[in-house]
């Protein structure tokens, strides 16, 4: 489908291809219902959900932006870099994404090991089953296997802790065990943001720093911005009005694109994470700048 230049776009959503609870086609339909003209699929370290979403977008008449959210580390902090309009069929790009998923798998195993050391009864097999169960619930077909290229993340570990009664809410699972600084948090060596920016460029895409307000370190954000990032996600479900204004100003100061999105991960325990599709948007005309192949 051609890139739209009208209406609103939510440029940050997750699906069952990573740690969301909805199928890619579901996200597209929800975006249509929210009155959007475009929605991005930005799963963690994978683009496995993009083709399904694009097909649904063509069917119902909404632009789908192919995207990805890369997990990186700088100065000991998790930093997420969004990549838009990369060539997801490129062999080198797919190999690089597979490598990132391998690191993510290693991290999951390290978290489970740490939980066991803390006296929590949990296995990696249980986490894998939770992820498969979440996907089956999303597609309604009862499938127990995760498709190639999909990822497992901390929300799936949190689901196991919740189901076992170790915690009473997903938030408690993160606060006590899984969030940065919590008891079972681990941060193995990962891709640096500067490398991620270069990888996205080499794959023909546009790089954007995700939810900078969550890092609590604008000096570090400025370092990444000065190294060649092409956009800043100013509008995000976890940014307040002051943060949004601050990052819009930062983007303008550096001549960068301003993007935004809900960071929708679906619903767990009746609660939407982080925001509903369409709750944070930008004008869809930014898509022409994100898609280098359509720039004038």
C-alpha positions as CSV (number, residue, x, y, z in Angstrom):
1,X,0.0,0.0,0.0
2,X,1.2,3.5,-0.8
3,X,2.5,5.7,2.0
4,X,-0.4,7.9,3.3
5,X,0.1,11.6,4.0
6,X,-3.2,12.3,5.7
7,X,-4.6,11.5,9.1
8,X,-3.0,10.2,12.2
9,X,-0.4,7.4,12.7
10,X,0.5,5.3,15.8
11,X,4.1,4.4,15.2
12,X,4.8,2.0,18.1
13,X,2.8,-1.2,18.6
14,X,3.7,-4.8,19.6
15,X,2.1,-8.1,18.6
16,X,2.4,-11.8,19.4
17,X,5.6,-11.8,17.3
18,X,7.2,-10.6,20.4
19,X,5.6,-9.8,23.8
20,X,2.3,-8.4,22.7
21,X,-1.0,-10.3,23.2
22,X,-2.7,-9.5,19.9
23,X,-1.9,-10.9,16.4
24,X,-0.5,-8.5,13.9
25,X,-3.7,-8.3,11.9
26,X,-5.6,-7.5,15.2
27,X,-3.4,-4.4,15.7
28,X,-4.2,-3.2,12.2
29,X,-7.9,-3.7,12.8
30,X,-7.7,-1.9,16.1
31,X,-5.9,1.0,14.4
32,X,-8.7,1.2,11.8
33,X,-11.3,1.2,14.5
34,X,-9.5,4.0,16.3
35,X,-9.8,6.1,13.1
36,X,-6.1,6.0,12.2
37,X,-4.8,6.1,8.7
38,X,-1.5,4.3,9.6
39,X,0.0,2.0,12.2
40,X,3.5,0.6,12.7
41,X,4.3,-2.9,13.8
42,X,7.5,-2.6,15.9
43,X,8.1,-5.9,17.7
44,X,11.3,-6.5,19.7
45,X,14.2,-7.7,17.6
46,X,12.0,-9.3,15.0
47,X,9.9,-8.4,11.9
48,X,8.0,-11.7,11.9
49,X,4.6,-10.0,12.2
50,X,5.1,-7.4,9.4
51,X,3.8,-9.4,6.4
52,X,0.6,-10.5,8.1
53,X,0.0,-6.9,9.1
54,X,0.6,-5.5,5.7
55,X,-1.8,-8.0,4.1
56,X,-4.5,-7.0,6.6
57,X,-3.8,-3.3,5.9
58,X,-4.2,-3.8,2.2
59,X,-7.5,-5.7,2.9
60,X,-9.1,-3.1,5.0
61,X,-7.5,0.1,3.7
62,X,-4.9,1.3,6.2
63,X,-1.2,1.9,5.8
64,X,1.1,-0.4,7.7
65,X,4.6,0.8,8.5
66,X,7.1,-2.0,8.8
67,X,9.2,-1.5,11.9
68,X,11.2,-3.1,14.6
69,X,12.4,-2.2,18.1
70,X,16.1,-3.1,18.7
71,X,17.3,-3.9,22.3
72,X,20.6,-2.2,23.0
73,X,22.7,-1.2,26.0
74,X,24.7,2.0,26.6
75,X,26.4,2.9,29.8
76,X,24.7,0.1,31.6
77,X,21.2,1.2,30.5
78,X,18.7,-0.5,28.3
79,X,18.1,1.7,25.3
80,X,15.6,0.9,22.6
81,X,16.1,2.0,19.0
82,X,13.2,1.9,16.6
83,X,13.8,1.1,12.9
84,X,11.3,2.0,10.2
85,X,11.0,0.8,6.6
86,X,14.0,-1.5,6.7
87,X,14.2,-4.2,4.0
88,X,13.0,-7.1,6.2
89,X,13.7,-9.6,3.4
90,X,17.4,-8.6,3.4
91,X,19.5,-11.6,4.4
92,X,22.2,-9.7,6.4
93,X,19.5,-7.8,8.3
94,X,17.6,-11.0,9.1
95,X,20.8,-12.6,10.3
96,X,21.5,-9.6,12.6
97,X,18.0,-9.7,14.0
98,X,18.4,-13.4,14.7
99,X,21.6,-12.7,16.6
100,X,19.7,-10.1,18.8
101,X,17.1,-12.7,19.5
102,X,19.8,-15.1,20.6
103,X,21.0,-12.6,23.1
104,X,17.4,-12.0,24.3
105,X,17.1,-15.8,24.8
106,X,20.3,-15.8,26.8
107,X,18.9,-13.0,29.0
108,X,15.7,-14.9,29.6
109,X,17.6,-17.9,30.8
110,X,19.8,-15.8,33.1
111,X,16.6,-14.2,34.6
112,X,15.1,-17.6,35.2
113,X,18.3,-18.8,36.8
114,X,18.4,-15.8,39.0
115,X,14.8,-16.4,40.1
116,X,15.6,-20.0,41.0
117,X,18.5,-18.7,43.1
118,X,16.0,-16.4,44.9
119,X,13.8,-19.4,45.7
120,X,11.2,-19.1,43.0
121,X,10.2,-22.3,41.3
122,X,10.3,-21.6,37.6
123,X,11.7,-23.2,34.5
124,X,12.4,-21.9,31.0
125,X,10.1,-24.5,29.6
126,X,7.2,-22.9,31.6
127,X,8.1,-19.5,30.1
128,X,8.1,-21.0,26.6
129,X,4.7,-22.6,27.2
130,X,3.4,-19.3,28.5
131,X,4.5,-17.5,25.4
132,X,3.0,-20.1,23.1
133,X,-0.3,-20.0,25.1
134,X,-0.4,-16.2,24.8
135,X,0.0,-16.5,21.1
136,X,-2.7,-19.2,20.8
137,X,-5.1,-17.0,22.8
138,X,-4.4,-14.2,20.4
139,X,-5.0,-16.1,17.2
140,X,-7.7,-18.4,18.5
141,X,-6.4,-21.4,16.6
142,X,-4.9,-23.2,19.6
143,X,-1.4,-23.4,18.2
144,X,1.2,-24.4,20.7
145,X,4.3,-23.4,18.7
146,X,5.8,-20.0,18.2
147,X,6.5,-19.2,14.6
148,X,10.0,-18.7,13.3
149,X,11.5,-15.3,14.1
150,X,9.2,-14.6,17.1
151,X,10.6,-13.5,20.4
152,X,10.1,-14.2,24.1
153,X,10.5,-11.5,26.7
154,X,10.1,-10.5,30.3
155,X,6.3,-10.2,30.1
156,X,6.1,-13.9,29.4
157,X,8.2,-14.6,32.6
158,X,5.9,-12.3,34.5
159,X,2.9,-14.3,33.3
160,X,4.5,-17.5,34.8
161,X,5.1,-15.7,38.1
162,X,1.5,-14.5,38.1
163,X,0.1,-17.9,37.2
164,X,2.1,-19.5,40.0
165,X,0.9,-17.0,42.6
166,X,4.4,-15.7,43.2
167,X,3.0,-12.2,42.5
168,X,-0.5,-10.8,42.3
169,X,-0.1,-8.5,39.3
170,X,2.1,-8.0,36.3
171,X,3.3,-4.7,37.7
172,X,4.3,-6.5,40.9
173,X,6.3,-9.0,38.9
174,X,8.3,-6.2,37.3
175,X,8.6,-4.1,40.4
176,X,9.9,-7.0,42.5
177,X,11.9,-9.1,40.0
178,X,12.1,-8.0,36.4
179,X,12.5,-4.2,36.1
180,X,15.8,-2.5,35.9
181,X,17.3,-2.7,39.4
182,X,14.9,-5.4,40.6
183,X,16.0,-8.6,42.3
184,X,16.2,-10.8,39.1
185,X,17.1,-8.2,36.6
186,X,20.1,-9.0,34.4
187,X,21.7,-7.1,31.6
188,X,24.1,-9.2,29.5
189,X,26.3,-7.6,26.9
190,X,24.2,-6.3,24.0
191,X,24.4,-4.3,20.8
192,X,25.3,-0.6,21.4
193,X,22.8,2.0,20.1
194,X,25.5,3.4,17.7
195,X,25.7,0.0,16.1
196,X,21.9,-0.3,15.9
197,X,21.7,3.1,14.1
198,X,24.3,1.9,11.6
199,X,22.5,-1.5,11.1
200,X,19.2,0.2,10.4
201,X,20.8,2.6,8.0
202,X,22.5,-0.3,6.1
203,X,19.1,-2.0,5.9
204,X,17.7,1.0,4.2
205,X,15.7,2.2,7.2
206,X,15.3,5.2,9.5
207,X,16.3,5.1,13.1
208,X,14.4,6.7,16.0
209,X,15.2,6.6,19.7
210,X,12.3,5.1,21.6
211,X,10.6,6.6,24.7
212,X,13.7,8.6,25.8
213,X,11.9,9.8,28.9
214,X,12.1,6.3,30.4
215,X,15.9,6.3,30.6
216,X,16.1,9.2,33.1
217,X,19.3,10.4,31.4
218,X,18.9,13.1,28.9
219,X,22.7,13.5,28.6
220,X,22.9,10.0,27.3
221,X,20.0,10.6,25.0
222,X,21.9,13.7,23.6
223,X,25.0,11.5,23.0
224,X,22.9,9.1,20.9
225,X,21.2,11.9,19.1
226,X,24.5,13.5,18.1
227,X,25.8,10.1,16.8
228,X,23.3,10.0,13.9
229,X,19.9,9.0,15.1
230,X,17.2,10.3,12.7
231,X,14.3,10.8,15.0
232,X,13.0,11.1,18.5
233,X,9.9,9.4,19.8
234,X,8.6,12.5,21.7
235,X,5.0,11.3,22.1
236,X,4.7,8.1,24.1
237,X,2.2,6.6,26.6
238,X,4.7,6.9,29.5
239,X,5.7,10.6,28.7
240,X,3.9,13.4,30.4
241,X,3.2,16.7,28.7
242,X,6.4,18.2,30.0
243,X,8.5,15.3,28.6
244,X,6.8,15.4,25.3
245,X,7.5,19.2,24.9
246,X,11.1,18.6,26.0
247,X,11.8,16.0,23.4
248,X,10.0,17.9,20.6
249,X,12.4,20.8,21.4
250,X,15.4,18.4,21.4
251,X,14.3,17.0,18.0
252,X,13.9,20.6,16.6
253,X,17.2,21.6,18.0
254,X,19.0,18.8,16.2
255,X,16.9,18.9,13.0
256,X,15.3,15.4,13.7
257,X,12.0,13.8,13.0
258,X,9.4,13.8,15.7
259,X,7.5,10.5,16.1
260,X,5.1,9.0,18.6
261,X,3.1,5.9,19.4
262,X,1.2,4.1,22.1
263,X,3.7,1.3,22.6
264,X,0.6,-1.0,22.7
265,X,1.4,-4.5,24.0
266,X,-2.2,-5.7,24.3
267,X,-4.2,-6.5,27.4
268,X,-3.2,-8.5,30.5
269,X,-5.5,-8.9,33.5
270,X,-7.9,-6.5,31.8
271,X,-5.2,-3.7,31.7
272,X,-3.8,-2.2,28.5
273,X,0.0,-2.0,28.3
274,X,1.4,0.7,27.8
275,X,-1.5,2.5,26.0
276,X,-4.3,1.7,23.7
277,X,-3.7,1.9,19.9
278,X,-4.3,5.5,18.9
279,X,-3.7,6.9,22.3
280,X,-0.5,8.5,21.1
281,X,-0.2,9.6,17.5
282,X,1.6,11.9,15.1
283,X,0.5,13.3,11.8
284,X,0.8,10.6,9.1
285,X,2.7,13.0,6.9
286,X,5.9,12.0,8.8
287,X,5.7,8.6,7.1
288,X,7.2,10.2,3.9
289,X,10.2,11.2,5.9
290,X,10.5,7.9,7.6
291,X,10.4,6.0,4.3
292,X,13.6,7.0,2.5
293,X,12.3,5.4,-0.7
294,X,9.5,7.9,-0.9
295,X,11.4,11.1,-0.1
296,X,11.4,13.8,-2.7
